[in-house]
Amino acid sequence: MQALPDRVTVLVDEALAFDDVVVAEARERLAAATERQKGAAGGSDAYAREQAAIDFASAQLRLTGHR
């Protein structure tokens, strides 16, 4: 990331457009990852993987103005 007075440049591997997000599917992924995380031991790879899925689904919902 580079922040200058007149612009910010961010390099990413992937980006989603507003129209690419299906809210119902994002909500389903969020719920499923939350349930799977409950069964994972804290600090485990499985727990971290589910947290990443939760974070991604949450970001998609925020992008569309949903929670």
CHARMM internal coordinates of N, CA and C (Angstrom, degrees):
IC EDIT
DIST 1 N 1 CA 1.4402
DIST 1 CA 1 C 1.5159
ANGL 1 N 1 CA 1 C 108.23
DIST 1 C 2 N 1.3020
ANGL 1 CA 1 C 2 N 115.35
DIHE 1 N 1 CA 1 C 2 N 140.36
DIST 2 N 2 CA 1.4552
ANGL 1 C 2 N 2 CA 121.54
DIHE 1 CA 1 C 2 N 2 CA 177.18
DIST 2 CA 2 C 1.5311
ANGL 2 N 2 CA 2 C 107.66
DIHE 1 C 2 N 2 CA 2 C -132.08
DIST 2 C 3 N 1.3211
ANGL 2 CA 2 C 3 N 116.24
DIHE 2 N 2 CA 2 C 3 N 124.65
DIST 3 N 3 CA 1.4641
ANGL 2 C 3 N 3 CA 121.01
DIHE 2 CA 2 C 3 N 3 CA 179.03
DIST 3 CA 3 C 1.5139
ANGL 3 N 3 CA 3 C 109.43
DIHE 2 C 3 N 3 CA 3 C -113.83
DIST 3 C 4 N 1.3100
ANGL 3 CA 3 C 4 N 115.38
DIHE 3 N 3 CA 3 C 4 N 121.20
DIST 4 N 4 CA 1.4537
ANGL 3 C 4 N 4 CA 122.84
DIHE 3 CA 3 C 4 N 4 CA 176.60
DIST 4 CA 4 C 1.5278
ANGL 4 N 4 CA 4 C 108.26
DIHE 3 C 4 N 4 CA 4 C -117.61
DIST 4 C 5 N 1.3085
ANGL 4 CA 4 C 5 N 118.09
DIHE 4 N 4 CA 4 C 5 N 165.42
DIST 5 N 5 CA 1.4692
ANGL 4 C 5 N 5 CA 119.47
DIHE 4 CA 4 C 5 N 5 CA -179.08
DIST 5 CA 5 C 1.5287
ANGL 5 N 5 CA 5 C 114.41
DIHE 4 C 5 N 5 CA 5 C -57.08
DIST 5 C 6 N 1.3352
ANGL 5 CA 5 C 6 N 117.45
DIHE 5 N 5 CA 5 C 6 N -31.20
DIST 6 N 6 CA 1.4651
ANGL 5 C 6 N 6 CA 119.50
DIHE 5 CA 5 C 6 N 6 CA -175.53
DIST 6 CA 6 C 1.5276
ANGL 6 N 6 CA 6 C 114.56
DIHE 5 C 6 N 6 CA 6 C -110.07
DIST 6 C 7 N 1.3638
ANGL 6 CA 6 C 7 N 118.66
DIHE 6 N 6 CA 6 C 7 N -1.20
DIST 7 N 7 CA 1.4657
ANGL 6 C 7 N 7 CA 119.94
DIHE 6 CA 6 C 7 N 7 CA 179.53
DIST 7 CA 7 C 1.5310
ANGL 7 N 7 CA 7 C 110.70
DIHE 6 C 7 N 7 CA 7 C -167.50
DIST 7 C 8 N 1.3170
ANGL 7 CA 7 C 8 N 114.14
DIHE 7 N 7 CA 7 C 8 N 161.72
DIST 8 N 8 CA 1.4570
ANGL 7 C 8 N 8 CA 121.91
DIHE 7 CA 7 C 8 N 8 CA 175.30
DIST 8 CA 8 C 1.5212
ANGL 8 N 8 CA 8 C 107.32
DIHE 7 C 8 N 8 CA 8 C -125.98
DIST 8 C 9 N 1.3103
ANGL 8 CA 8 C 9 N 117.21
DIHE 8 N 8 CA 8 C 9 N 132.83
DIST 9 N 9 CA 1.4556
ANGL 8 C 9 N 9 CA 122.66
DIHE 8 CA 8 C 9 N 9 CA 178.03
DIST 9 CA 9 C 1.5185
ANGL 9 N 9 CA 9 C 108.43
DIHE 8 C 9 N 9 CA 9 C -114.33
DIST 9 C 10 N 1.3347
ANGL 9 CA 9 C 10 N 115.62
DIHE 9 N 9 CA 9 C 10 N 127.59
DIST 10 N 10 CA 1.4564
ANGL 9 C 10 N 10 CA 121.40
DIHE 9 CA 9 C 10 N 10 CA 179.24
DIST 10 CA 10 C 1.5197
ANGL 10 N 10 CA 10 C 107.63
DIHE 9 C 10 N 10 CA 10 C -126.64
DIST 10 C 11 N 1.3238
ANGL 10 CA 10 C 11 N 117.51
DIHE 10 N 10 CA 10 C 11 N 127.08
DIST 11 N 11 CA 1.4529
ANGL 10 C 11 N 11 CA 122.40
DIHE 10 CA 10 C 11 N 11 CA 176.17
DIST 11 CA 11 C 1.5197
ANGL 11 N 11 CA 11 C 108.11
DIHE 10 C 11 N 11 CA 11 C -98.90
DIST 11 C 12 N 1.3324
ANGL 11 CA 11 C 12 N 116.49
DIHE 11 N 11 CA 11 C 12 N 128.76
DIST 12 N 12 CA 1.4599
ANGL 11 C 12 N 12 CA 121.48
DIHE 11 CA 11 C 12 N 12 CA -178.16
DIST 12 CA 12 C 1.5228
ANGL 12 N 12 CA 12 C 109.88
DIHE 11 C 12 N 12 CA 12 C -134.05
DIST 12 C 13 N 1.3173
ANGL 12 CA 12 C 13 N 115.23
DIHE 12 N 12 CA 12 C 13 N 158.75
DIST 13 N 13 CA 1.4560
ANGL 12 C 13 N 13 CA 120.42
DIHE 12 CA 12 C 13 N 13 CA 176.04
DIST 13 CA 13 C 1.5210
ANGL 13 N 13 CA 13 C 111.73
DIHE 12 C 13 N 13 CA 13 C -81.36
DIST 13 C 14 N 1.3189
ANGL 13 CA 13 C 14 N 115.94
DIHE 13 N 13 CA 13 C 14 N -30.11
DIST 14 N 14 CA 1.4688
ANGL 13 C 14 N 14 CA 120.62
DIHE 13 CA 13 C 14 N 14 CA -175.62
DIST 14 CA 14 C 1.5231
ANGL 14 N 14 CA 14 C 109.06
DIHE 13 C 14 N 14 CA 14 C -152.96
DIST 14 C 15 N 1.3115
ANGL 14 CA 14 C 15 N 115.83
DIHE 14 N 14 CA 14 C 15 N 149.98
DIST 15 N 15 CA 1.4642
ANGL 14 C 15 N 15 CA 120.58
DIHE 14 CA 14 C 15 N 15 CA 177.00
DIST 15 CA 15 C 1.5183
ANGL 15 N 15 CA 15 C 108.96
DIHE 14 C 15 N 15 CA 15 C -140.90
DIST 15 C 16 N 1.3279
ANGL 15 CA 15 C 16 N 115.27
DIHE 15 N 15 CA 15 C 16 N 149.58
DIST 16 N 16 CA 1.4622
ANGL 15 C 16 N 16 CA 121.36
DIHE 15 CA 15 C 16 N 16 CA 177.59
DIST 16 CA 16 C 1.5131
ANGL 16 N 16 CA 16 C 109.54
DIHE 15 C 16 N 16 CA 16 C -115.08
DIST 16 C 17 N 1.2938
ANGL 16 CA 16 C 17 N 115.66
DIHE 16 N 16 CA 16 C 17 N 140.51
DIST 17 N 17 CA 1.4602
ANGL 16 C 17 N 17 CA 120.94
DIHE 16 CA 16 C 17 N 17 CA 173.35
DIST 17 CA 17 C 1.5245
ANGL 17 N 17 CA 17 C 108.34
DIHE 16 C 17 N 17 CA 17 C -92.70
DIST 17 C 18 N 1.2931
ANGL 17 CA 17 C 18 N 115.72
DIHE 17 N 17 CA 17 C 18 N 156.78
DIST 18 N 18 CA 1.4599
ANGL 17 C 18 N 18 CA 122.42
DIHE 17 CA 17 C 18 N 18 CA 178.76
DIST 18 CA 18 C 1.5212
ANGL 18 N 18 CA 18 C 110.94
DIHE 17 C 18 N 18 CA 18 C -49.57
DIST 18 C 19 N 1.3114
ANGL 18 CA 18 C 19 N 117.06
DIHE 18 N 18 CA 18 C 19 N -44.70
DIST 19 N 19 CA 1.4708
ANGL 18 C 19 N 19 CA 122.28
DIHE 18 CA 18 C 19 N 19 CA -176.65
DIST 19 CA 19 C 1.5282
ANGL 19 N 19 CA 19 C 113.30
DIHE 18 C 19 N 19 CA 19 C -70.34
DIST 19 C 20 N 1.3336
ANGL 19 CA 19 C 20 N 117.69
DIHE 19 N 19 CA 19 C 20 N -14.99
DIST 20 N 20 CA 1.4643
ANGL 19 C 20 N 20 CA 121.36
DIHE 19 CA 19 C 20 N 20 CA -179.90
DIST 20 CA 20 C 1.5228
ANGL 20 N 20 CA 20 C 112.90
DIHE 19 C 20 N 20 CA 20 C -80.25
DIST 20 C 21 N 1.3222
ANGL 20 CA 20 C 21 N 117.96
DIHE 20 N 20 CA 20 C 21 N -13.78
DIST 21 N 21 CA 1.4621
ANGL 20 C 21 N 21 CA 121.83
DIHE 20 CA 20 C 21 N 21 CA -174.79
DIST 21 CA 21 C 1.5277
ANGL 21 N 21 CA 21 C 110.21
DIHE 20 C 21 N 21 CA 21 C -93.99
DIST 21 C 22 N 1.3166
ANGL 21 CA 21 C 22 N 115.64
DIHE 21 N 21 CA 21 C 22 N 125.66
DIST 22 N 22 CA 1.4609
ANGL 21 C 22 N 22 CA 122.13
DIHE 21 CA 21 C 22 N 22 CA 172.77
DIST 22 CA 22 C 1.5294
ANGL 22 N 22 CA 22 C 105.63
DIHE 21 C 22 N 22 CA 22 C -101.24
DIST 22 C 23 N 1.3274
ANGL 22 CA 22 C 23 N 116.35
DIHE 22 N 22 CA 22 C 23 N 111.16
DIST 23 N 23 CA 1.4620
ANGL 22 C 23 N 23 CA 122.00
DIHE 22 CA 22 C 23 N 23 CA -171.87
DIST 23 CA 23 C 1.5268
ANGL 23 N 23 CA 23 C 111.75
DIHE 22 C 23 N 23 CA 23 C -58.19
DIST 23 C 24 N 1.2981
ANGL 23 CA 23 C 24 N 118.05
DIHE 23 N 23 CA 23 C 24 N -45.60
DIST 24 N 24 CA 1.4650
ANGL 23 C 24 N 24 CA 120.85
DIHE 23 CA 23 C 24 N 24 CA -178.56
DIST 24 CA 24 C 1.5267
ANGL 24 N 24 CA 24 C 111.19
DIHE 23 C 24 N 24 CA 24 C -60.40
DIST 24 C 25 N 1.3135
ANGL 24 CA 24 C 25 N 117.01
DIHE 24 N 24 CA 24 C 25 N -41.17
DIST 25 N 25 CA 1.4642
ANGL 24 C 25 N 25 CA 120.68
DIHE 24 CA 24 C 25 N 25 CA 179.08
DIST 25 CA 25 C 1.5228
ANGL 25 N 25 CA 25 C 111.35
DIHE 24 C 25 N 25 CA 25 C -68.05
DIST 25 C 26 N 1.3237
ANGL 25 CA 25 C 26 N 117.15
DIHE 25 N 25 CA 25 C 26 N -39.95
DIST 26 N 26 CA 1.4657
ANGL 25 C 26 N 26 CA 120.49
DIHE 25 CA 25 C 26 N 26 CA 178.13
DIST 26 CA 26 C 1.5261
ANGL 26 N 26 CA 26 C 110.55
DIHE 25 C 26 N 26 CA 26 C -63.50
DIST 26 C 27 N 1.3217
ANGL 26 CA 26 C 27 N 116.71
DIHE 26 N 26 CA 26 C 27 N -40.37
DIST 27 N 27 CA 1.4714
ANGL 26 C 27 N 27 CA 120.30
DIHE 26 CA 26 C 27 N 27 CA 177.38
DIST 27 CA 27 C 1.5279
ANGL 27 N 27 CA 27 C 110.87
DIHE 26 C 27 N 27 CA 27 C -63.94
DIST 27 C 28 N 1.3171
ANGL 27 CA 27 C 28 N 116.77
DIHE 27 N 27 CA 27 C 28 N -40.55
DIST 28 N 28 CA 1.4713
ANGL 27 C 28 N 28 CA 120.66
DIHE 27 CA 27 C 28 N 28 CA 178.11
DIST 28 CA 28 C 1.5197
ANGL 28 N 28 CA 28 C 110.84
DIHE 27 C 28 N 28 CA 28 C -63.95
DIST 28 C 29 N 1.3311
ANGL 28 CA 28 C 29 N 117.15
DIHE 28 N 28 CA 28 C 29 N -44.11
DIST 29 N 29 CA 1.4667
ANGL 28 C 29 N 29 CA 120.53
DIHE 28 CA 28 C 29 N 29 CA 178.76
DIST 29 CA 29 C 1.5232
ANGL 29 N 29 CA 29 C 111.15
DIHE 28 C 29 N 29 CA 29 C -63.18
DIST 29 C 30 N 1.3246
ANGL 29 CA 29 C 30 N 116.29
DIHE 29 N 29 CA 29 C 30 N -39.36
DIST 30 N 30 CA 1.4629
ANGL 29 C 30 N 30 CA 120.92
DIHE 29 CA 29 C 30 N 30 CA 178.43
DIST 30 CA 30 C 1.5294
ANGL 30 N 30 CA 30 C 110.82
DIHE 29 C 30 N 30 CA 30 C -62.96
DIST 30 C 31 N 1.3208
ANGL 30 CA 30 C 31 N 116.49
DIHE 30 N 30 CA 30 C 31 N -47.57
DIST 31 N 31 CA 1.4634
ANGL 30 C 31 N 31 CA 120.73
DIHE 30 CA 30 C 31 N 31 CA -179.82
DIST 31 CA 31 C 1.5294
ANGL 31 N 31 CA 31 C 111.20
DIHE 30 C 31 N 31 CA 31 C -63.40
DIST 31 C 32 N 1.3221
ANGL 31 CA 31 C 32 N 116.85
DIHE 31 N 31 CA 31 C 32 N -43.35
DIST 32 N 32 CA 1.4692
ANGL 31 C 32 N 32 CA 120.71
DIHE 31 CA 31 C 32 N 32 CA -178.75
DIST 32 CA 32 C 1.5277
ANGL 32 N 32 CA 32 C 110.91
DIHE 31 C 32 N 32 CA 32 C -65.02
DIST 32 C 33 N 1.3109
ANGL 32 CA 32 C 33 N 117.04
DIHE 32 N 32 CA 32 C 33 N -44.31
DIST 33 N 33 CA 1.4734
ANGL 32 C 33 N 33 CA 120.17
DIHE 32 CA 32 C 33 N 33 CA 179.97
DIST 33 CA 33 C 1.5238
ANGL 33 N 33 CA 33 C 110.86
DIHE 32 C 33 N 33 CA 33 C -65.59
DIST 33 C 34 N 1.3138
ANGL 33 CA 33 C 34 N 117.12
DIHE 33 N 33 CA 33 C 34 N -37.30
DIST 34 N 34 CA 1.4663
ANGL 33 C 34 N 34 CA 121.05
DIHE 33 CA 33 C 34 N 34 CA 178.39
DIST 34 CA 34 C 1.5256
ANGL 34 N 34 CA 34 C 110.07
DIHE 33 C 34 N 34 CA 34 C -63.44
DIST 34 C 35 N 1.3204
ANGL 34 CA 34 C 35 N 117.21
DIHE 34 N 34 CA 34 C 35 N -43.14
DIST 35 N 35 CA 1.4699
ANGL 34 C 35 N 35 CA 120.96
DIHE 34 CA 34 C 35 N 35 CA 178.12
DIST 35 CA 35 C 1.5224
ANGL 35 N 35 CA 35 C 111.69
DIHE 34 C 35 N 35 CA 35 C -65.02
DIST 35 C 36 N 1.3350
ANGL 35 CA 35 C 36 N 116.85
DIHE 35 N 35 CA 35 C 36 N -44.21
DIST 36 N 36 CA 1.4652
ANGL 35 C 36 N 36 CA 120.05
DIHE 35 CA 35 C 36 N 36 CA 179.56
DIST 36 CA 36 C 1.5255
ANGL 36 N 36 CA 36 C 110.55
DIHE 35 C 36 N 36 CA 36 C -63.57
DIST 36 C 37 N 1.3369
ANGL 36 CA 36 C 37 N 116.81
DIHE 36 N 36 CA 36 C 37 N -37.10
DIST 37 N 37 CA 1.4593
ANGL 36 C 37 N 37 CA 120.35
DIHE 36 CA 36 C 37 N 37 CA -178.71
DIST 37 CA 37 C 1.5255
ANGL 37 N 37 CA 37 C 111.28
DIHE 36 C 37 N 37 CA 37 C -65.23
DIST 37 C 38 N 1.3264
ANGL 37 CA 37 C 38 N 117.01
DIHE 37 N 37 CA 37 C 38 N -32.68
DIST 38 N 38 CA 1.4683
ANGL 37 C 38 N 38 CA 120.24
DIHE 37 CA 37 C 38 N 38 CA 178.99
DIST 38 CA 38 C 1.5222
ANGL 38 N 38 CA 38 C 111.61
DIHE 37 C 38 N 38 CA 38 C -60.53
DIST 38 C 39 N 1.3320
ANGL 38 CA 38 C 39 N 117.35
DIHE 38 N 38 CA 38 C 39 N -29.73
DIST 39 N 39 CA 1.4545
ANGL 38 C 39 N 39 CA 121.50
DIHE 38 CA 38 C 39 N 39 CA -179.99
DIST 39 CA 39 C 1.5134
ANGL 39 N 39 CA 39 C 114.22
DIHE 38 C 39 N 39 CA 39 C -89.57
DIST 39 C 40 N 1.3210
ANGL 39 CA 39 C 40 N 117.50
DIHE 39 N 39 CA 39 C 40 N -3.79
DIST 40 N 40 CA 1.4654
ANGL 39 C 40 N 40 CA 121.11
DIHE 39 CA 39 C 40 N 40 CA -177.92
DIST 40 CA 40 C 1.5306
ANGL 40 N 40 CA 40 C 110.10
DIHE 39 C 40 N 40 CA 40 C -96.84
DIST 40 C 41 N 1.2988
ANGL 40 CA 40 C 41 N 115.54
DIHE 40 N 40 CA 40 C 41 N 145.60
DIST 41 N 41 CA 1.4675
ANGL 40 C 41 N 41 CA 120.23
DIHE 40 CA 40 C 41 N 41 CA 178.18
DIST 41 CA 41 C 1.5233
ANGL 41 N 41 CA 41 C 109.49
DIHE 40 C 41 N 41 CA 41 C -71.65
DIST 41 C 42 N 1.3239
ANGL 41 CA 41 C 42 N 115.69
DIHE 41 N 41 CA 41 C 42 N 135.01
DIST 42 N 42 CA 1.4628
ANGL 41 C 42 N 42 CA 119.82
DIHE 41 CA 41 C 42 N 42 CA 177.86
DIST 42 CA 42 C 1.5201
ANGL 42 N 42 CA 42 C 110.49
DIHE 41 C 42 N 42 CA 42 C -57.79
DIST 42 C 43 N 1.3123
ANGL 42 CA 42 C 43 N 116.22
DIHE 42 N 42 CA 42 C 43 N 136.97
DIST 43 N 43 CA 1.4584
ANGL 42 C 43 N 43 CA 121.08
DIHE 42 CA 42 C 43 N 43 CA -179.63
DIST 43 CA 43 C 1.5201
ANGL 43 N 43 CA 43 C 114.47
DIHE 42 C 43 N 43 CA 43 C 85.70
DIST 43 C 44 N 1.3265
ANGL 43 CA 43 C 44 N 117.62
DIHE 43 N 43 CA 43 C 44 N -6.60
DIST 44 N 44 CA 1.4635
ANGL 43 C 44 N 44 CA 120.45
DIHE 43 CA 43 C 44 N 44 CA 179.88
DIST 44 CA 44 C 1.5283
ANGL 44 N 44 CA 44 C 110.48
DIHE 43 C 44 N 44 CA 44 C -81.22
DIST 44 C 45 N 1.3254
ANGL 44 CA 44 C 45 N 114.70
DIHE 44 N 44 CA 44 C 45 N 165.43
DIST 45 N 45 CA 1.4675
ANGL 44 C 45 N 45 CA 119.73
DIHE 44 CA 44 C 45 N 45 CA 175.87
DIST 45 CA 45 C 1.5260
ANGL 45 N 45 CA 45 C 110.87
DIHE 44 C 45 N 45 CA 45 C -61.95
DIST 45 C 46 N 1.3239
ANGL 45 CA 45 C 46 N 116.61
DIHE 45 N 45 CA 45 C 46 N -38.53
DIST 46 N 46 CA 1.4711
ANGL 45 C 46 N 46 CA 120.68
DIHE 45 CA 45 C 46 N 46 CA -179.87
DIST 46 CA 46 C 1.5250
ANGL 46 N 46 CA 46 C 110.10
DIHE 45 C 46 N 46 CA 46 C -63.95
DIST 46 C 47 N 1.3147
ANGL 46 CA 46 C 47 N 117.04
DIHE 46 N 46 CA 46 C 47 N -41.16
DIST 47 N 47 CA 1.4620
ANGL 46 C 47 N 47 CA 121.10
DIHE 46 CA 46 C 47 N 47 CA 178.78
DIST 47 CA 47 C 1.5293
ANGL 47 N 47 CA 47 C 110.06
DIHE 46 C 47 N 47 CA 47 C -62.13
DIST 47 C 48 N 1.3359
ANGL 47 CA 47 C 48 N 116.51
DIHE 47 N 47 CA 47 C 48 N -45.98
DIST 48 N 48 CA 1.4738
ANGL 47 C 48 N 48 CA 121.35
DIHE 47 CA 47 C 48 N 48 CA -179.97
DIST 48 CA 48 C 1.5248
ANGL 48 N 48 CA 48 C 111.11
DIHE 47 C 48 N 48 CA 48 C -64.23
DIST 48 C 49 N 1.3301
ANGL 48 CA 48 C 49 N 116.71
DIHE 48 N 48 CA 48 C 49 N -39.16
DIST 49 N 49 CA 1.4673
ANGL 48 C 49 N 49 CA 120.92
DIHE 48 CA 48 C 49 N 49 CA 179.16
DIST 49 CA 49 C 1.5290
ANGL 49 N 49 CA 49 C 110.38
DIHE 48 C 49 N 49 CA 49 C -62.98
DIST 49 C 50 N 1.3234
ANGL 49 CA 49 C 50 N 116.90
DIHE 49 N 49 CA 49 C 50 N -43.37
DIST 50 N 50 CA 1.4606
ANGL 49 C 50 N 50 CA 120.24
DIHE 49 CA 49 C 50 N 50 CA 179.17
DIST 50 CA 50 C 1.5227
ANGL 50 N 50 CA 50 C 110.86
DIHE 49 C 50 N 50 CA 50 C -68.95
DIST 50 C 51 N 1.3385
ANGL 50 CA 50 C 51 N 117.57
DIHE 50 N 50 CA 50 C 51 N -34.39
DIST 51 N 51 CA 1.4612
ANGL 50 C 51 N 51 CA 119.23
DIHE 50 CA 50 C 51 N 51 CA 177.12
DIST 51 CA 51 C 1.5191
ANGL 51 N 51 CA 51 C 110.50
DIHE 50 C 51 N 51 CA 51 C -64.38
DIST 51 C 52 N 1.3273
ANGL 51 CA 51 C 52 N 116.93
DIHE 51 N 51 CA 51 C 52 N -38.68
DIST 52 N 52 CA 1.4643
ANGL 51 C 52 N 52 CA 120.19
DIHE 51 CA 51 C 52 N 52 CA 177.11
DIST 52 CA 52 C 1.5297
ANGL 52 N 52 CA 52 C 110.60
DIHE 51 C 52 N 52 CA 52 C -63.27
DIST 52 C 53 N 1.3334
ANGL 52 CA 52 C 53 N 117.03
DIHE 52 N 52 CA 52 C 53 N -39.86
DIST 53 N 53 CA 1.4695
ANGL 52 C 53 N 53 CA 120.88
DIHE 52 CA 52 C 53 N 53 CA 177.98
DIST 53 CA 53 C 1.5261
ANGL 53 N 53 CA 53 C 110.62
DIHE 52 C 53 N 53 CA 53 C -65.90
DIST 53 C 54 N 1.3293
ANGL 53 CA 53 C 54 N 116.40
DIHE 53 N 53 CA 53 C 54 N -39.62
DIST 54 N 54 CA 1.4646
ANGL 53 C 54 N 54 CA 121.23
DIHE 53 CA 53 C 54 N 54 CA 177.48
DIST 54 CA 54 C 1.5220
ANGL 54 N 54 CA 54 C 110.15
DIHE 53 C 54 N 54 CA 54 C -63.38
DIST 54 C 55 N 1.3199
ANGL 54 CA 54 C 55 N 116.46
DIHE 54 N 54 CA 54 C 55 N -46.07
DIST 55 N 55 CA 1.4628
ANGL 54 C 55 N 55 CA 120.76
DIHE 54 CA 54 C 55 N 55 CA -179.71
DIST 55 CA 55 C 1.5297
ANGL 55 N 55 CA 55 C 111.63
DIHE 54 C 55 N 55 CA 55 C -61.61
DIST 55 C 56 N 1.3363
ANGL 55 CA 55 C 56 N 116.71
DIHE 55 N 55 CA 55 C 56 N -41.66
DIST 56 N 56 CA 1.4572
ANGL 55 C 56 N 56 CA 120.64
DIHE 55 CA 55 C 56 N 56 CA -178.41
DIST 56 CA 56 C 1.5287
ANGL 56 N 56 CA 56 C 111.14
DIHE 55 C 56 N 56 CA 56 C -67.32
DIST 56 C 57 N 1.3314
ANGL 56 CA 56 C 57 N 117.11
DIHE 56 N 56 CA 56 C 57 N -46.11
DIST 57 N 57 CA 1.4632
ANGL 56 C 57 N 57 CA 120.38
DIHE 56 CA 56 C 57 N 57 CA 178.84
DIST 57 CA 57 C 1.5252
ANGL 57 N 57 CA 57 C 110.73
DIHE 56 C 57 N 57 CA 57 C -63.27
DIST 57 C 58 N 1.3268
ANGL 57 CA 57 C 58 N 116.51
DIHE 57 N 57 CA 57 C 58 N -39.74
DIST 58 N 58 CA 1.4728
ANGL 57 C 58 N 58 CA 120.53
DIHE 57 CA 57 C 58 N 58 CA 178.09
DIST 58 CA 58 C 1.5222
ANGL 58 N 58 CA 58 C 111.07
DIHE 57 C 58 N 58 CA 58 C -63.68
DIST 58 C 59 N 1.3252
ANGL 58 CA 58 C 59 N 116.83
DIHE 58 N 58 CA 58 C 59 N -40.60
DIST 59 N 59 CA 1.4691
ANGL 58 C 59 N 59 CA 120.45
DIHE 58 CA 58 C 59 N 59 CA 178.55
DIST 59 CA 59 C 1.5257
ANGL 59 N 59 CA 59 C 110.74
DIHE 58 C 59 N 59 CA 59 C -64.45
DIST 59 C 60 N 1.3369
ANGL 59 CA 59 C 60 N 116.66
DIHE 59 N 59 CA 59 C 60 N -39.28
DIST 60 N 60 CA 1.4588
ANGL 59 C 60 N 60 CA 119.81
DIHE 59 CA 59 C 60 N 60 CA 177.54
DIST 60 CA 60 C 1.5180
ANGL 60 N 60 CA 60 C 110.55
DIHE 59 C 60 N 60 CA 60 C -62.07
DIST 60 C 61 N 1.3191
ANGL 60 CA 60 C 61 N 117.16
DIHE 60 N 60 CA 60 C 61 N -43.06
DIST 61 N 61 CA 1.4636
ANGL 60 C 61 N 61 CA 120.37
DIHE 60 CA 60 C 61 N 61 CA 179.78
DIST 61 CA 61 C 1.5240
ANGL 61 N 61 CA 61 C 111.37
DIHE 60 C 61 N 61 CA 61 C -66.33
DIST 61 C 62 N 1.3221
ANGL 61 CA 61 C 62 N 117.17
DIHE 61 N 61 CA 61 C 62 N -39.35
DIST 62 N 62 CA 1.4766
ANGL 61 C 62 N 62 CA 119.49
DIHE 61 CA 61 C 62 N 62 CA 177.14
DIST 62 CA 62 C 1.5249
ANGL 62 N 62 CA 62 C 110.13
DIHE 61 C 62 N 62 CA 62 C -64.37
DIST 62 C 63 N 1.3191
ANGL 62 CA 62 C 63 N 117.87
DIHE 62 N 62 CA 62 C 63 N -38.32
DIST 63 N 63 CA 1.4700
ANGL 62 C 63 N 63 CA 121.87
DIHE 62 CA 62 C 63 N 63 CA 178.86
DIST 63 CA 63 C 1.5254
ANGL 63 N 63 CA 63 C 110.66
DIHE 62 C 63 N 63 CA 63 C -57.40
DIST 63 C 64 N 1.3186
ANGL 63 CA 63 C 64 N 116.43
DIHE 63 N 63 CA 63 C 64 N -38.12
DIST 64 N 64 CA 1.4544
ANGL 63 C 64 N 64 CA 120.35
DIHE 63 CA 63 C 64 N 64 CA -177.34
DIST 64 CA 64 C 1.5213
ANGL 64 N 64 CA 64 C 112.98
DIHE 63 C 64 N 64 CA 64 C -91.15
DIST 64 C 65 N 1.3346
ANGL 64 CA 64 C 65 N 116.71
DIHE 64 N 64 CA 64 C 65 N 0.18
DIST 65 N 65 CA 1.4535
ANGL 64 C 65 N 65 CA 120.38
DIHE 64 CA 64 C 65 N 65 CA 179.42
DIST 65 CA 65 C 1.5110
ANGL 65 N 65 CA 65 C 113.54
DIHE 64 C 65 N 65 CA 65 C 84.81
DIST 65 C 66 N 1.3354
ANGL 65 CA 65 C 66 N 117.65
DIHE 65 N 65 CA 65 C 66 N 13.24
DIST 66 N 66 CA 1.4615
ANGL 65 C 66 N 66 CA 122.19
DIHE 65 CA 65 C 66 N 66 CA 178.58
DIST 66 CA 66 C 1.5200
ANGL 66 N 66 CA 66 C 108.91
DIHE 65 C 66 N 66 CA 66 C -107.53
DIST 66 C 67 N 1.3113
ANGL 66 CA 66 C 67 N 115.00
DIHE 66 N 66 CA 66 C 67 N 164.10
DIST 67 N 67 CA 1.4671
ANGL 66 C 67 N 67 CA 119.94
DIHE 66 CA 66 C 67 N 67 CA 177.09
DIST 67 CA 67 C 1.4986
ANGL 67 N 67 CA 67 C 110.20
DIHE 66 C 67 N 67 CA 67 C -131.83
END
COOR INIT
IC SEED 1 N 1 CA 1 C
IC BUILD
